[in-house]
Amino acid sequence: MTPNAATSATSAPSRRSFLASTAVAAAAVAGGMPLLAACGGSDSGSGGGTSAGKNAKKLLPAYVATNVVTPDIAAKNGSAVGFTSKLDIASLKTSVPKKLGKGGKVSIMSPFWGSPPKGDNAYYKAMNDLIGVDVQWQNQDGNTYDQKLGAVLASSDIPDVVVIPGWNMGGKIPSAIIGKFADLGPYLSGDAIKEYPNLAAIPTDAWQRSLFGGKLRGLPQPAPYVTGIVPLYRKDIFDKEGYEIPTSADEFTALCKEITNAKAKRWACLDMKWTAFQSFGVLSGSEKPLGWNLVDGKMVYRIETQEYLEALEWTRKLFAAGYVHPDAKLGKSAATDPGPKFAAGEFLIYAQNISQWWSRTAEQATQNPDYKIWGMDIFGHDGGAPTLWAEQPAGIFAFVSKKASESVIRDVLAVANVTAAPYGTKEYMITNYGVEGTHYTVKNGVPTKTDQGNNEVINAYVMVASPTATIAHPDFPEVAKAQVEWQQRMGAFTKKSSFYGMQITEPSRYTNLSNDFEQLEDDIVRGRKKISDMQQAVSDWKSKGGDKLRDWYKKLLDENGSATS
């Protein structure tokens, strides 16, 4: 069983829901350059900037690979590591031989999805005893975290630790990060990190993205840089009907026509917009600044490209032909929770976070033994190899208050060193599963959470820091193997844009410039707007500041260099 595997609540994931789904799943199973006042910016953050290149390396922690546990499948092409063997509780390794915590109290504010448990629950007590720190959780609703975060950071009363997902870093949050949170460099840069071996094993890319305001301020959750959205399909029905896996956009359309029979209540798919973006090689747009890239000496944004329009048009044709489940067009039922109607065979393909490959398998295992969900390889639209774009190597960060004493900072790092323990260790098991017998049981090498475990062991300590991205499903090892191998195959076609790994804040005057494009995309593919409306919107975007923002990005790159060079 995979702890805390999150499922997103949209059929065509919004950027925020996709990131939330990915990040929480990565925290469960496992993903920049310092942010300076550059290009005329100031430390307030209002001018935006980055701290690429020049001084970044000396700020980064030394990387020391862990040798406590060896994965069954090593990372390759930006993939997670994979574990496919049964879990032997008796042979779990110890990665933290002594408590590093000194018994102090640490308050942590973090987004939480679900109902938070009581503060004195058995899981929190066990973790605090293991670490040697009295963590006091201030869990906040993850769906409305923006509002709470803004209010807390604007006040003088900030918890010792604040967890901030990348998608919550809009508006004034970046300047608050620089102004309110401590420099962890004296404790973690260079060889200093060796005092915390599990943190030292976090990949350098993730630390690079934890640099803000020219300082190492964040504790990261590493993530694979391979795209996290997979075209999932009903392999059992495909095998039964003899459907072939498509290798081009035209083949996919022809397959949709073959599958769809509205009278029999069967449609081919849900909204395939994200697969279209992948297939047509559209620059990643999940998180700024990944939509930008230097192409033949010119700075280009994703919405300006011909590939972007072609991907929207192809998706629109799927809707117009009636191949898409009607709920996806209306934005209800199958669009909010694809599971039940996918299981019923009302549609056979949908694009979603890779975590659903396992979660859908697990939920159908007993009631529908023939059910098999699998992931299609992403095809190039013309039948050739796809061009995929790397996602950011970390998306959620924990920050320590500038007011925190050295003893509090050391206690926070003690917490992080335990939560970053690799899979196959005692510390990983208690962080992700809780206490054996109380929060989970093990049968035939498969840990299964109890009701108490499902209520208590969620969304907490995994948010502080995580090990290198890991996929492990002892109950369905074939799924874990397939997920990692899918990432490795897709990673072979994945490129890093000019701004890969950079932690960038755009000048505040441009912050909301691109906000309306996602809704317009959805309106176009559903036939409510036309491609010409997008072309007009792009023209307006240029005149309202897009061209000036392009110049800003070009200057940023000229002055700081590329993260991939």
N, C-alpha and C positions, 0 to 999 in steps of 0.2 A: 504494500500500500504506500502511496506517495502522500506525505503529509501536506495539508493545506493547499493542495492543488486547486488553483483558482480557475473559474470559467468566466469568460466574458459574457456580457449580456446583450450582444448585438450580433446579427447575422453577418453584416459587413462591419467589422469592428471599427469603431471610431478610434482616432489616434489615442485618446485618453484611455478608453476601455482596453484597447490592445496593450498599452503600456502597463496598466494596472494588472491585467491578467498575466502578462509576461513576468512582471517583476515579482508578484506574489508567488507565482508558480516557481520562478527561479529561486526565490528565497527558500522555497520548500524543497525543491529538487535540483536545484541547479545541477553585466552583462550585457583625461583631457589635459588638455593643456591648462595651465593656471589662468585664471581670469584677471587680467591686469587692466588698469586704466590705459587703454590704447586708442589710437586714432582720435585723439582729441577728447577722450572720455575723462572721467574723474573717478575718484574712489567712491563716489556716491553711487556709481553704477549707472546713472542716468545717461551717460554718454556711451555706455556699452564698451565692450572690448574683450580681449582674450590675453592670455600670456603664453603664447605658443613659443616653442623653440628655445630661444636664447638661454634662459636660466632654468628651464623645466627639469632637466636631468638631475641637477644637484638637489632639487627639492624632493625627488621621488625616493621611496623606500627601496632598499636592496631587495632583489627577488631571490628567495631561497625556496626551491621546490620542496614540497613535503615528501618524505620517504616513509611516513607512518603507514600509509595504505597505498597499494598499487591498483589503479582501476583496471577493470577487465577490458575496456576499450579506451585507449589514450585519445586525448583531444587531437583534432586534425582539421585543418582548413577553417579554424574558428569555431569548431563544434564544442559542445560540452564534453566532459569525460563521462563514460558509461560504466555501470555495474550491472552485470547480468546473472550473478550467482546468488544463491539463496543466502539469507542472512543468518550467520551463526553468532548468537548473542554471546556465547562463551568465549569466542575468539576476537571480540571487539578490541581494538587497540586503544591505548591511552595517549592522547596528544597534549594533554595539559597535566603533567605529573604532580604539580603543586598549585595550590590556590595562589593566584596573584593578587586577588582582592584583599584589601586591608580592613574590611568590615564596615566601610562607610556607607552612607545613603546616597543614592543617585536617582534623580527623577528623570523619567523619559516620556516625552510626548511623541506619539506615533499614530499614523492613520490605522484604522481598524475596520474591517469589513465583517459585519455580524454583530452578535451581542457579546460585549466584553465580560469575562468572568469576574467574580469577586476578587479583590486584591489579595486576600489571604488564602487563595486556593493552593492545592497540593503541588501543582506544576510550578508556580512562581516560587514557592518555598524550596522546592528541590533544586531549581536553577540557582537561586540565590545562595543556597548552601554550597553548591558545587563551585560557584565562582568566588564566594567570599565577599559578596557585595549585596547590600539591601536595595534592590531595584524597586522603585515605586513607579508604577505605570500610570500614565495619564493618557489613556486611549481615547481617540477622537474619531468620529464617523468619517471613514475614508471618502464617502461620497460628497461630503461638504467640507472637506479638510481645508480647502482654499480659504474660506471665510475665517475659520478658527486660527489658521496659521497666520494670516495677516494681522488679526487682532492681537495675538500673543507676541508676535515679533515687533509690533508697534508699541508694546508696553515695556515697562522696566522690569517686569517679573517674568523672566524666561526660565523654563526648566533647565536642568543641567544638560540634558540632551534633547535635541529636536530632530526627528526624522523628516526629511523632505524629499519626496519623489520628484524626478525631473519634470514631470508634467505640471507640478505645482510651482515651478520657478519662473512664473510670469510676473509682470508688473514690477513692484518694488521689492520682491523677494530676493533677487540676486544682490541688491545693495544691502539688504538686511543681513544676508549671509556674511558679507564682507565686514559689516559693521558690528555684528552681534556675536560672532563665533570665533573660537580660539584657533590659533595656529598650532597644529599638532606636529609640525615639522621637528621641533626639538626632541620629540618622543619617538618619531617614526622615520624621519628622513635617513637615507643611507643605511649604515649598519645598526643604527639605534633600534630599528624594528626587530632585530634578532632576539630581543627580549620577549617578543610576542611571535613565536614561530608560525602559528596559524595565520596571522596577519601577513607575515613575510611571504607566505605561499600564495597570496592573492596576486593575480597577474598584474604586471606593470601598467598595462593599458587602463585597467580599472582605477588604479591610483592616479594615473595621469589625468583622468577625468574628475578627480577629486580635488583638483587644485583650483582655488577661488581667490581672486584678489592677490595673486602672487604668493599665496601661502597654501600649504597642505591642510585643508580644513575638514574634508569629508572622510568618513569611513564608508567604503563602497559595498554595494552588492554587485559582484561581477555577473556578466551575462554573456552568452555567445554573441558574436557579432553577426552570425548568420541570421537571416530573416526568421522571425518567429511565427510567421503566418503560413500555414500549410493548406493546400487544397485537399481536404479530407473527403473520403468517399467510402461507400458501402462495398467493400471488397467481396463479401459473400454474395451479394446480388450481382455484381459485375461478373464474378466467376460463373454463377448459375446461368446468366443470360448471354454470356460470351462477349460482353462489352470490352473493347480494347481501350487501354490507357492512351489518351491523346498525346501527340507530340508536336502539335501546332495549334494556333488559334482556330484555324479552319476545321481541323479534326475535332476540336472541342465542341465547336458549334454543331457539327454533323452528329456527334455523339449525343448532344442535348436533344436534337430533333428525334433521334432514335429512341431515347429514353422517355420523352414526354408523352403522356396520354392523360389529358385533363379529365376525360370522362371516367377514367379508372383511378382518379385522384393520385396521379403520379407526375411529378415534375422533375426536371433534371437537377436543378440547383437552387441555391439562394443567390443573393447578390455577390457576384464574382469580381467586384471592382478591384479588390486588393490583389487578387491573382492576375488581373489584367495589368495592373501597374508593374507587377513582377515580370510577367511575360513580355511586355513591351519595353522593359528596361528603364522604367521611369525612376528617377532619383528618389531615394528613400525620403519620406516625409514624416516619419514617426516623431521626430524630435529635432528641433533646430539645433545646429545649422545644417543638418544632413540633406536638406533640399537644395543646397548650393554646391556648385562644383566648377572648377576651372576647366573649360573645354576649348582647346585650340587658342589659348591665351585670353579667352573671354569668360567673364563670370556669368554663369547661367543659373537660373532658378527653375525648379521642376515644372512649374505651371507654364513656363514659356516654351516648352519643348513640344515638338510634333508628336513624340511618343506619348506624351500625356493626353493629348487630344485623341489620338488613335485608340488608346486604352479605354477612354470614356466612351468613344463611339462603339467599340466592340461590345462593351458591357451593355450599352443602350440597346443594341440589336438583340441581345439575349432576352432582355425584358420585353422588347417589342414583339418578338416572335412567340412569346408566351411560354418560354422554357423555364422561367423563374417562378418558384412557388409564390402564389398570390399574396401570402402573408408578408413576404419580403417587400413587396411593392407597397403594401399598406402599413408596414412597420409594426406588426403585432404578432402574437403567438409564436410561430416558428422563428420570426425575426428576433424575438426577445429571448427565447430559449429553444435553440434548435434541436435539443436532445430528443424529446418525445416523438416529433413528427419525422425526424431522421430515423429513429428506431422503427417507426411504423412504415418506413419506406415511401413516405409521401414525396421526398426528394432524396437524391442519392449523392450529391456533392455539395460541400460548402467550405468556405475559406475561414479558418479560425486559428486561434493560438494553438501551438503544438501541444500544450498541456491537455487539450481535449482529446487527443489521440488516446491517452491513458484513461482519463476520467470517464469518457463515454464507454470504453471497453469495460471498465470496472463496474459501472452502473448497470450494464446489460448482461454481465457474465452469468448470473444464475437464472434470470428469467428468460433469456434468449440466447441459448448456447451456440446457435448458428451465426449470430451477429458478429461481423468483423469489420471494424473501421480501420482504414489504412490511409497513408498519405501518398498523394501523387507527386512525382517529381515535377518541378516547375519547368514548363516548356518555353522555348523561344517562340515568339508569335509566328515567325516564318518557318518554323520547323528546325531551326538551328539551335545552338546552345544559347541559353538565356544569359542576359547580363543582369546580375543582381547587385544590390548595393548594401554595404555593411551597415548594420545598426550600431548604436553606441555600446561600448563595452561595459558600461555600468549605468544604471538608471535611477537608483534610489540611494540616498546618502544620509548618514547620521552625523550631526554636528554637535560640538560641545560648546557650551556658553563661554564667552570671554571672561565672565565673572568666576568661572570655576577655578578652584584652587588646584595646585599640582596633585594633591592626594585624590581629589575627585576625578581629575583627568586620568590618573593612573588606574582608578577603579573602573572608569568607563572602558579603558583599553583592556582591562582584565575581563570585562563582560564580552567585548568584541573578540578577544582571543579564544574564548570558549564558543561563541556562536559561529565563528569562522572555521571551526573544526571540520575536517573532511569526513565524507561518508565512510562508514566502516569503523568509526571511533565511538567510544562511550559518550564523549561530549556531543557528537552529532546526534546520537540516538536520544539523549535526554532533551536536547534543544528542540528536535523536530517531532519527537514522539512522547516525551515525558518519562514517567516512571513505569517500568515493566510491572505488570500485575494491577496497576492502578489506572494508567492511561492507555496501555496497550497490552496485548497478549501476542505470543509468537507460536505459530503452528506450522510445521513443515517449512521452517525458514522464512515464513511470511509474517511480518508484524501487522497487526490489525488494531486500530484504535477502539477503545471502549467508548461508551456514551460519555463518560467523564472526560476521556481524552479528546473527543470531538468538541466538547464544550470548553475545555481549558487550554488545550495545546494548539492555539491558532494565533496568527498575526502578531506575536509579541517579540520574543527574543530574536527571531529570525530577521527582524527588521533592523537590527543594530549593525551587523556585518555578516557576510556570507563567505563560504569557501568558493573556490573556483567553480564555475557552472557545472552542475552534475545532474545526470539523469539516472535514476535507479528505481526500478519497480520490481521488488522481489516476487510480487504476485503475478506479474506479467512480464517476465524478462525478455520475451520476444518483442514486446512493444518498446522497451527501453533500447534494445539493440537496434530496432528499426528506426527509432527516433534519432539516435546518434548517427547512424549511417546515412539517414536522410540529410541531416545537417552537414555531414562531411561531403556528400555528393554536391549539395547546393553551395557549400563553401568553396568548392573548386571553381564555381562560376561567379564568385562574389568579389567585387572590387571595393576598395576604400576610397571614398571621395576626398577632396582636398582638405576637408575639415573633420575628417574622422577623428574621434577621440577628444576633440577640443571642447572645452567648457566655455561657451561663448554667450555673452549677453548682448542682444541688439540694443542700440540706443532707444530710449523709452518712446521717442516719437514714432518709431516704427513697430512698436510692440504688437499692435492689433491690426496691422496692415493686411495680414493674410487670413484673418479670422473667418471670413465668410466663404472661403473656397470649398471647404468640406461639404457644407450644405448645398452649395451650387453643384458640386460633383454628384451628390445624391439626387438632386432634382433633375439633372441632365440624364442620368442613366435610367431614371424612371419615366422619362418622357415629359416631365413638367417644364423643362427648359431645354434650349437647343445648344448645340456646340457653339453657335455664333454668340450666344449669351456669355459663354466662357471666354471667347476671344475678346469680347467687349470688356469683360471683367479684368482680363489680363492687361488690356490697354489702359484701363482706369487705374489698375494697381501700379503700373509703370509711372503714370503721371502724378499719382498721389504720393509717391515716395519710393516706389520699387526701383527705379533707375538710380536714385541717390543711395538706396540701400545696397545696390549692386556695387556702386563705387566704394562704399564703406567696406564691404567684404573684400573687394579686390585690394584695397589699401591694407587691410588687416593681414591678408595673405602675403602681400609684398613685404610687409614689415616684420612678420613673425615666422614666415615659412609654413610649409605644410606639415601636418602631424605625421604624414606617411613618408616624408622625404628623409 
